[in-house]
Amino acid sequence: MIKNKKNLLQHKQQACPKGLKTKSIQKIREEAEQKLGTTKQEIDGRLCNLRASQELDKQVQQKLGEIGIRDL
């Protein structure tokens, strides 16, 4: 058991160079949200709205093409 702990410690030291601290993904996400001033839900909502508007634009262009009007 002690040998496994030593190997694990050596692996962690090799994986993370000295001077670097590891952070949890949650902590990094929280810091990014604070810097950006937006939350994941807000970003997801904006992406959903963007996809919906792109789909509507595509449908409008398709309908305009059907009736012979190009590039408004």
MODELLER restraints for C-alpha pairs under 7 A, 6 or more apart:
rsr = mdl.restraints
at = mdl.atoms
rsr.add(forms.Gaussian(group=physical.xy_distance, feature=features.Distance(at['CA:33:A'], at['CA:39:A']), mean=5.43, stdev=0.5))
rsr.add(forms.Gaussian(group=physical.xy_distance, feature=features.Distance(at['CA:64:A'], at['CA:70:A']), mean=6.50, stdev=0.5))
